[in-house]
Amino acid sequence: MKPHQIIAPWKGDKRFTDIAKRAAALKKAGQDVDGILAAITAEFGAPTALLGLRDEPAPYRVFGTVGDRHAAIGESNADIEYGALAQLQLALRLPIAERGALMPDAHPGYALPIGGVFRAYNSVAPAMVGVDIACRMMLSVFAIEPDEFVRQRTHLFSILKQVTTFGAGAERSYAADHEVLDDPRWGLTSQLRGLRARGAAQLGTSGSGNHFTELVVGETLQALIPGAPANFAGLLSHSGSRGVGYAVANHYMKVAEQETKRIAQVPRFYEWLDLEREAGQEYWAAMELCGAYASANHHVIHELFARRTKLPVAAQIENHHNFAWRQGELVIHRKGATPAEAGVLGIIPGSMATPSYIVAGTGSEDSLMSTSHGAGRRGSRTWAKQTIGMGDVRRMLAQQDVLVEGVSADESPFAYKDIERVMQLQEEAGLLTRVARMRPIAVLMAGEEGVD
């Protein structure tokens, strides 16, 4: 047996390099396995017993029916794939798990599924927050009659295309600035110091995949949005923390892997950081900076659009949906789920040809005060590209009278679940109330593959 196999029980020990050197020396000196184990134990102590997965998951609630959607996609009555539930159940077998929930828009991702909510004891799992940290929604309502907004649609859409740039690594050609670039948290770590320049270059840009900006017209169903008229027009956007968040996420997923293997054996991407340790506190500060940066990206786009169109802003709403929040010693991870504390407003988008909603949360503990973050994908991007015809997509968009630039099969309306079904399930479960409904009239996307 080779030395590294003999000392495997000590893997994760901070002294592992020294242990490995000692084991190799003992092996070279002719010691057998039992002799090496006895010597290592005498010199370094017995290996720490590693934590593992629980036999059963912590309690959880599923909002919707679970079934095999891929077998007969478009025909199945199931709301959620088995794979998404399996990912949540695996997460809830971790030693840190306290409770979970699965939203009706859920679909498989990695680690926690998109639409998954996970509450942990004093720990944060970077992969369960996601690689697009603080991906979020924002709506600006303008002081203009919806009919006039629609009449000016072509002109307004041309301006919208001038104030944001889409795609992985996208950098803008227009000037943009925001006070977030002066945030002292950029100086907290060497990584953040190095990322500030990238943040400045990508400020006010949008991601690829399902990120979008769109012009909408809508109606309020309840007078809960300060400043919003009964019938309104606005700008709706979906994007996140761009290359900054991606770099932070990937770095701390590796750190979490190193930290966790010292105390536990868990599947890849299910590692976590203890918030009482330095690495956990570093990630938390970086995550919150990414949240501020993601919000700034939206505000830059919305302010540039309002300035160039000379449209006064009457109201604004925004929310994160790839983030973690503290509740005392507990930490809620919402990966593709919207905060829904009692009375808190959130945005749940549909697709480029279906309605989106403003909702008010009810604070339901069953869902860990969460709602869906959209309609949810019906299947994988590969499935969509192989199944959905672009001719059908363009005919549907024409029928719905929606201008689109950057359309792709995997982001078309046919790639998404029925938003009305998703809303109905949450309404009936008492997770939310609908505050406003809006429909897209012009949509701008990257038109390329990406991730949320």
C-alpha positions as CSV (number, residue, x, y, z in Angstrom):
1,M,0.0,0.0,0.0
2,K,1.3,3.4,-0.9
3,P,2.0,6.0,1.8
4,H,-0.8,8.4,0.6
5,Q,-3.3,5.5,0.9
6,I,-2.1,4.6,4.4
7,I,-2.6,8.2,5.7
8,A,-5.9,8.8,3.9
9,P,-7.8,9.1,7.2
10,W,-5.7,12.3,8.0
11,K,-6.7,14.0,4.7
12,G,-7.9,17.5,5.5
13,D,-5.6,17.8,8.5
14,K,-3.7,21.1,8.3
15,R,-0.5,19.1,8.9
16,F,-1.2,16.7,6.1
17,T,2.0,17.7,4.1
18,D,4.1,16.9,7.2
19,I,2.2,13.7,7.8
20,A,2.8,12.6,4.2
21,K,6.5,13.3,4.4
22,R,6.8,11.3,7.6
23,A,4.8,8.4,6.2
24,A,7.0,8.3,3.1
25,A,10.1,8.3,5.3
26,L,8.8,5.4,7.4
27,K,7.9,3.4,4.3
28,K,11.4,4.0,2.9
29,A,12.8,2.8,6.2
30,G,11.0,-0.5,5.8
31,Q,8.0,0.0,8.1
32,D,4.9,-2.0,7.3
33,V,1.4,-0.5,7.2
34,D,0.6,-1.2,10.9
35,G,3.9,0.3,11.9
36,I,3.4,3.4,9.8
37,L,-0.1,3.9,11.2
38,A,1.1,3.4,14.8
39,A,3.9,5.9,14.3
40,I,1.8,8.6,12.6
41,T,-0.9,8.2,15.4
42,A,1.7,8.6,18.1
43,E,3.3,11.7,16.5
44,F,0.2,13.5,15.1
45,G,-2.7,12.0,17.0
46,A,-5.6,9.9,15.8
47,P,-7.4,11.2,12.7
48,T,-10.4,13.3,13.3
49,A,-13.7,11.5,12.5
50,L,-15.2,13.2,9.5
51,L,-18.8,14.3,9.3
52,G,-20.9,12.9,6.5
53,L,-24.3,13.1,4.9
54,R,-27.3,12.3,7.1
55,D,-29.4,9.3,6.3
56,E,-32.5,11.4,5.8
57,P,-32.9,15.0,4.6
58,A,-34.0,17.8,6.9
59,P,-37.7,18.9,6.5
60,Y,-38.8,20.6,3.3
61,R,-41.9,21.6,1.3
62,V,-42.4,21.3,-2.4
63,F,-44.8,23.6,-4.2
64,G,-46.0,21.7,-7.2
65,T,-46.1,18.2,-8.5
66,V,-42.9,16.2,-9.1
67,G,-42.5,13.9,-12.1
68,D,-40.5,13.0,-15.2
69,R,-40.8,16.0,-17.4
70,H,-38.1,14.9,-19.9
71,A,-39.9,11.7,-20.8
72,A,-42.8,13.5,-22.5
73,I,-42.0,17.2,-22.2
74,G,-45.0,19.4,-23.0
75,E,-47.3,16.5,-22.2
76,S,-46.3,15.7,-18.6
77,N,-48.6,17.1,-15.9
78,A,-45.6,17.4,-13.5
79,D,-44.4,20.9,-12.5
80,I,-40.9,19.9,-11.3
81,E,-38.4,17.3,-12.5
82,Y,-37.3,14.5,-10.2
83,G,-33.7,15.7,-10.6
84,A,-34.5,19.1,-9.0
85,L,-36.1,17.4,-6.0
86,A,-33.1,15.0,-5.7
87,Q,-30.7,17.9,-5.6
88,L,-32.6,19.6,-2.8
89,Q,-32.9,16.4,-0.8
90,L,-29.1,15.8,-1.2
91,A,-28.4,19.4,0.1
92,L,-30.7,18.8,3.0
93,R,-28.7,15.7,4.1
94,L,-25.7,17.9,4.8
95,P,-24.7,18.3,8.5
96,I,-25.4,22.1,8.3
97,A,-28.9,21.7,6.9
98,E,-31.9,23.0,8.9
99,R,-34.8,23.2,6.4
100,G,-35.6,23.6,2.7
101,A,-38.2,24.4,0.0
102,L,-38.7,23.9,-3.7
103,M,-40.5,26.5,-5.8
104,P,-42.8,25.5,-8.7
105,D,-40.4,27.0,-11.3
106,A,-37.6,24.7,-10.0
107,H,-35.3,22.8,-12.4
108,P,-31.9,21.1,-12.0
109,G,-28.8,23.2,-11.7
110,Y,-25.7,22.1,-9.7
111,A,-25.7,21.7,-6.0
112,L,-29.0,23.5,-5.0
113,P,-31.5,23.4,-7.9
114,I,-32.6,26.6,-9.5
115,G,-35.8,27.5,-7.5
116,G,-34.3,25.8,-4.4
117,V,-34.3,27.4,-0.9
118,F,-31.9,26.0,1.7
119,R,-31.5,27.1,5.3
120,A,-28.3,26.3,7.2
121,Y,-26.8,26.6,10.6
122,N,-24.3,29.5,10.7
123,S,-22.8,28.5,7.4
124,V,-22.9,29.7,3.8
125,A,-22.4,27.4,0.7
126,P,-21.1,29.4,-2.2
127,A,-22.3,27.0,-4.8
128,M,-25.8,27.2,-3.4
129,V,-25.8,31.0,-3.8
130,G,-24.6,30.4,-7.4
131,V,-22.0,31.7,-9.8
132,D,-24.0,34.8,-10.7
133,I,-24.0,36.2,-7.2
134,A,-26.9,38.6,-6.6
135,C,-28.6,38.1,-10.0
136,R,-31.6,40.3,-9.6
137,M,-34.7,42.0,-11.1
138,M,-35.5,45.7,-11.4
139,L,-38.5,47.7,-12.7
140,S,-38.7,51.4,-13.4
141,V,-42.2,52.8,-13.9
142,F,-42.3,56.0,-16.0
143,A,-44.6,58.9,-16.0
144,I,-46.0,58.3,-19.4
145,E,-49.3,56.9,-20.7
146,P,-49.0,53.3,-21.8
147,D,-50.6,54.0,-25.2
148,E,-48.0,56.7,-25.9
149,F,-45.2,54.4,-24.7
150,V,-46.4,51.7,-27.2
151,R,-46.7,54.4,-29.9
152,Q,-43.0,55.3,-29.3
153,R,-41.9,51.7,-29.0
154,T,-39.5,51.6,-31.9
155,H,-37.7,54.8,-30.9
156,L,-37.5,53.8,-27.3
157,F,-36.2,50.3,-28.2
158,S,-33.4,51.9,-30.2
159,I,-32.4,53.9,-27.2
160,L,-32.5,50.8,-25.0
161,K,-30.0,49.1,-27.3
162,Q,-27.7,52.0,-26.7
163,V,-27.6,51.8,-22.9
164,T,-26.6,48.2,-22.2
165,T,-24.4,45.5,-23.8
166,F,-25.0,41.8,-23.5
167,G,-22.9,38.7,-23.3
168,A,-20.1,37.0,-21.3
169,G,-17.2,39.4,-20.8
170,A,-19.2,42.3,-22.4
171,E,-17.7,45.8,-21.9
172,R,-19.7,48.9,-22.8
173,S,-18.9,51.6,-25.4
174,Y,-20.9,54.2,-23.5
175,A,-19.8,56.1,-20.3
176,A,-21.1,54.9,-17.0
177,D,-20.3,55.6,-13.4
178,H,-21.7,54.7,-10.0
179,E,-20.7,55.2,-6.3
180,V,-20.4,51.5,-5.9
181,L,-16.9,51.7,-7.4
182,D,-15.9,53.8,-4.3
183,D,-17.1,51.1,-1.9
184,P,-14.3,50.4,0.6
185,R,-15.1,46.6,0.4
186,W,-13.1,46.5,-2.9
187,G,-10.1,46.7,-0.7
188,L,-10.9,43.8,1.7
189,T,-9.0,41.1,-0.2
190,S,-6.4,40.9,-2.9
191,Q,-9.0,39.3,-5.2
192,L,-11.5,42.1,-4.8
193,R,-8.8,44.7,-5.3
194,G,-7.9,43.0,-8.6
195,L,-11.6,42.7,-9.7
196,R,-12.4,46.4,-9.2
197,A,-11.1,47.3,-12.7
198,R,-13.2,44.6,-14.3
199,G,-16.2,45.9,-12.3
200,A,-15.6,49.4,-13.7
201,A,-15.3,48.1,-17.2
202,Q,-18.5,46.0,-17.1
203,L,-20.6,48.5,-15.0
204,G,-24.0,48.9,-16.7
205,T,-23.7,45.8,-18.9
206,S,-25.9,42.6,-18.9
207,G,-25.2,38.9,-18.8
208,S,-25.9,36.3,-21.4
209,G,-28.4,33.3,-21.1
210,N,-31.7,34.4,-19.6
211,H,-30.7,38.0,-18.8
212,F,-32.7,40.7,-20.5
213,T,-34.0,44.2,-20.6
214,E,-37.5,44.8,-21.9
215,L,-40.1,47.5,-22.3
216,V,-43.4,46.6,-20.6
217,V,-46.9,47.9,-20.2
218,G,-49.0,46.8,-17.3
219,E,-51.8,47.3,-14.8
220,T,-51.8,47.5,-11.0
221,L,-54.0,44.9,-9.3
222,Q,-53.5,46.3,-5.8
223,A,-52.3,49.8,-5.0
224,L,-49.2,48.7,-3.2
225,I,-46.5,50.3,-5.4
226,P,-45.8,53.9,-4.3
227,G,-45.9,56.2,-7.2
228,A,-47.3,53.7,-9.8
229,P,-50.5,54.6,-11.6
230,A,-53.3,52.1,-12.3
231,N,-52.0,51.6,-15.8
232,F,-48.3,52.0,-16.3
233,A,-45.3,51.6,-18.7
234,G,-41.8,50.8,-17.7
235,L,-38.4,49.2,-18.1
236,L,-37.8,45.7,-16.7
237,S,-34.3,44.2,-16.4
238,H,-32.7,40.9,-15.3
239,S,-29.0,40.6,-14.7
240,G,-26.4,40.1,-12.0
241,S,-22.8,40.8,-10.9
242,R,-21.2,39.9,-14.2
243,G,-17.5,38.8,-14.2
244,V,-17.0,40.1,-10.7
245,G,-19.5,37.7,-9.2
246,Y,-18.4,34.8,-11.3
247,A,-14.8,35.2,-10.2
248,V,-15.8,35.6,-6.5
249,A,-18.1,32.5,-6.7
250,N,-15.5,30.3,-8.3
251,H,-12.7,31.3,-5.9
252,Y,-14.8,30.7,-2.8
253,M,-16.2,27.4,-4.0
254,K,-12.6,26.2,-4.1
255,V,-12.0,27.6,-0.6
256,A,-15.1,25.9,0.6
257,E,-13.9,22.6,-0.8
258,Q,-10.6,23.0,1.1
259,E,-12.4,24.1,4.3
260,T,-15.0,21.4,4.3
261,K,-12.8,18.4,3.6
262,R,-11.0,19.0,6.9
263,I,-14.2,18.2,8.7
264,A,-16.6,16.3,6.4
265,Q,-16.9,14.1,3.3
266,V,-19.6,15.5,1.0
267,P,-20.3,15.6,-2.7
268,R,-18.6,18.2,-4.9
269,F,-20.3,21.6,-4.8
270,Y,-22.0,20.8,-1.5
271,E,-19.2,22.3,0.5
272,W,-19.7,25.2,2.9
273,L,-17.9,28.0,4.8
274,D,-18.4,28.5,8.6
275,L,-19.4,32.1,9.2
276,E,-17.3,32.2,12.4
277,R,-14.1,31.5,10.4
278,E,-12.2,34.0,8.4
279,A,-12.9,32.5,5.0
280,G,-16.7,32.5,5.7
281,Q,-16.6,36.2,6.8
282,E,-14.5,37.1,3.7
283,Y,-17.0,35.4,1.3
284,W,-19.9,37.1,3.1
285,A,-18.4,40.5,2.6
286,A,-17.6,39.8,-1.0
287,M,-21.1,38.4,-1.6
288,E,-22.6,41.6,-0.2
289,L,-20.3,43.7,-2.4
290,C,-21.5,41.7,-5.4
291,G,-25.0,42.5,-4.4
292,A,-24.3,46.2,-4.3
293,Y,-22.5,45.9,-7.7
294,A,-25.4,44.0,-9.3
295,S,-27.9,46.6,-8.1
296,A,-25.6,49.3,-9.5
297,N,-25.6,47.7,-12.9
298,H,-29.3,47.9,-13.1
299,H,-29.4,51.5,-11.8
300,V,-26.9,52.6,-14.5
301,I,-29.0,51.1,-17.3
302,H,-32.3,52.5,-16.0
303,E,-30.8,56.0,-15.3
304,L,-29.2,56.1,-18.8
305,F,-32.4,55.1,-20.4
306,A,-34.5,57.6,-18.4
307,R,-32.0,60.4,-19.2
308,R,-31.9,59.7,-22.9
309,T,-35.6,59.3,-23.3
310,K,-36.4,62.2,-20.9
311,L,-39.0,59.9,-19.2
312,P,-39.5,60.8,-15.5
313,V,-39.3,57.8,-13.1
314,A,-42.5,57.4,-11.0
315,A,-41.5,54.3,-9.1
316,Q,-38.9,51.6,-8.8
317,I,-38.8,48.0,-7.4
318,E,-35.8,45.6,-7.3
319,N,-34.8,42.3,-5.6
320,H,-32.0,39.8,-5.5
321,H,-32.6,36.1,-6.2
322,N,-29.1,34.4,-6.0
323,F,-28.1,35.4,-2.6
324,A,-27.9,34.4,1.1
325,W,-29.6,36.2,4.0
326,R,-29.0,35.8,7.8
327,Q,-31.7,35.0,10.3
328,G,-29.9,35.1,13.6
329,E,-27.8,31.9,13.5
330,L,-29.6,30.6,10.4
331,V,-28.7,31.4,6.8
332,I,-31.2,31.3,4.0
333,H,-29.8,30.5,0.5
334,R,-32.2,31.5,-2.3
335,K,-30.8,30.1,-5.6
336,G,-33.3,31.4,-8.2
337,A,-35.9,32.2,-5.6
338,T,-37.4,35.6,-4.6
339,P,-37.5,37.0,-1.0
340,A,-41.1,37.1,0.1
341,E,-41.2,38.4,3.7
342,A,-44.6,39.8,4.7
343,G,-45.4,42.8,2.6
344,V,-42.1,42.8,0.7
345,L,-42.5,43.5,-3.0
346,G,-40.7,41.2,-5.6
347,I,-40.7,40.7,-9.3
348,I,-41.5,37.3,-11.0
349,P,-40.8,37.4,-14.8
350,G,-42.5,35.2,-17.3
351,S,-40.9,34.9,-20.8
352,M,-40.5,37.2,-23.8
353,A,-44.1,36.7,-24.8
354,T,-45.9,36.1,-21.5
355,P,-46.8,38.3,-18.5
356,S,-44.5,39.1,-15.6
357,Y,-45.8,39.9,-12.1
358,I,-45.1,42.2,-9.2
359,V,-46.0,40.3,-6.0
360,A,-46.2,41.0,-2.3
361,G,-44.8,38.2,0.0
362,T,-46.8,36.8,2.9
363,G,-43.9,35.7,5.0
364,S,-44.9,32.0,4.8
365,E,-42.5,29.9,6.8
366,D,-43.5,26.9,4.7
367,S,-41.5,28.4,1.8
368,L,-38.9,30.0,4.1
369,M,-40.4,33.4,3.1
370,S,-39.6,32.8,-0.6
371,T,-41.4,32.6,-4.0
372,S,-40.3,31.6,-7.5
373,H,-37.9,33.8,-9.5
374,G,-39.7,33.2,-12.8
375,A,-41.7,30.7,-14.8
376,G,-38.9,28.2,-14.8
377,R,-37.4,26.1,-17.7
378,R,-39.3,23.2,-19.2
379,G,-36.1,21.4,-20.0
380,S,-32.4,21.8,-20.7
381,R,-31.0,24.3,-23.2
382,T,-29.9,21.3,-25.3
383,W,-33.4,20.0,-25.4
384,A,-34.8,23.4,-26.3
385,K,-32.3,23.8,-29.2
386,Q,-33.1,20.4,-30.5
387,T,-36.8,20.6,-30.2
388,I,-38.0,24.2,-30.7
389,G,-38.2,25.6,-34.2
390,M,-37.2,29.3,-34.7
391,G,-40.0,29.7,-37.2
392,D,-42.6,28.8,-34.5
393,V,-40.9,31.2,-32.1
394,R,-41.0,34.1,-34.6
395,R,-44.6,33.5,-35.4
396,M,-45.6,33.5,-31.7
397,L,-43.7,36.8,-31.1
398,A,-45.4,38.3,-34.1
399,Q,-48.8,37.2,-32.9
400,Q,-48.1,38.7,-29.4
401,D,-46.8,41.8,-31.1
402,V,-43.4,41.7,-29.3
403,L,-40.2,43.2,-30.8
404,V,-37.2,41.1,-29.9
405,E,-33.5,41.3,-30.6
406,G,-31.3,38.5,-29.5
407,V,-33.9,35.7,-29.6
408,S,-32.8,32.1,-29.3
409,A,-34.6,28.8,-29.1
410,D,-33.4,28.1,-25.6
411,E,-34.8,31.4,-24.3
412,S,-38.0,31.5,-26.4
413,P,-41.4,31.3,-24.7
414,F,-41.6,27.6,-25.6
415,A,-38.6,26.9,-23.4
416,Y,-40.5,28.0,-20.3
417,K,-43.2,26.7,-18.1
418,D,-46.7,28.3,-17.9
419,I,-46.2,31.4,-15.7
420,E,-49.9,31.3,-14.8
421,R,-49.7,27.8,-13.4
422,V,-46.6,28.8,-11.5
423,M,-48.4,31.9,-10.0
424,Q,-51.5,29.9,-9.2
425,L,-49.6,27.3,-7.2
426,Q,-48.0,29.9,-5.1
427,E,-51.2,31.9,-4.7
428,E,-53.1,28.9,-3.6
429,A,-50.3,28.0,-1.1
430,G,-50.5,31.4,0.4
431,L,-47.0,32.5,-0.5
432,L,-47.8,35.7,-2.3
433,T,-50.5,38.1,-3.6
434,R,-50.3,39.6,-7.1
435,V,-49.8,43.3,-7.1
436,A,-49.4,44.1,-10.8
437,R,-49.3,42.3,-14.1
438,M,-47.3,43.5,-17.1
439,R,-46.6,42.3,-20.6
440,P,-43.5,42.8,-22.8
441,I,-43.7,45.0,-25.9
442,A,-39.9,44.9,-26.8
443,V,-37.2,42.6,-25.5
444,L,-33.4,42.8,-25.7
445,M,-31.3,39.7,-25.0
446,A,-27.8,38.3,-25.8
447,G,-29.1,35.6,-28.1
448,E,-26.4,33.2,-26.9
449,E,-26.0,30.4,-24.4
450,G,-25.3,31.4,-20.8
451,V,-26.0,30.5,-17.2
452,D,-28.2,32.0,-14.4
